[in-house]
Amino acid sequence: MGMTIVYVVVSLVICIAYFTAVDHFLMESQGLDYWYLFRK
C-alpha cells in the first residue's frame, strides 16, 4: 500500500511539472496563459 501512495505522489508531481512546462511554452510562444483564469 505504501508503494502505491509513493507512485501516485510521484505521478502527480510529474504531471504538474509537465503541465507547468507546457503552460510556460504556450505563454512564451503565443501569449497564452492558463493561470490567468484563476487570477480574476
N, C-alpha and C positions, 0 to 999 in steps of 0.2 A: 504493500500500500504506500509505503514511504517513497519508493522509487517512482510510482505513478504521479505523486504530488510534485516531485522534483521535475519530472518530464513535462508536466503541464506548465509549471512556472517557467522553465527554460523556453518552451514553445511560445508562451505569451511574450517573453522578453524579445525573442527573435522577431515575432510578428510586429510588435510595437516599433522596434528598431527599423525594420523593413518599411513599415508604413511611414515613419518619420523621414526616412531617406527618400522615398518616392514623393512625399509631400514637398520636401525641400527641392527636389529636382524639378517638379512641376512649377513651383513658385519661382525658381530661378529662370526657367526656360520660357514659361508662358504667362507669368504673373498671377498664377492661381495660388490660392492659399486656403486649404481646407479649414484651418483653425480659426479663421476669421468668423466662421459661423457661430463659434462659441463665445466670441468676444462681444457680440452685440448684446 
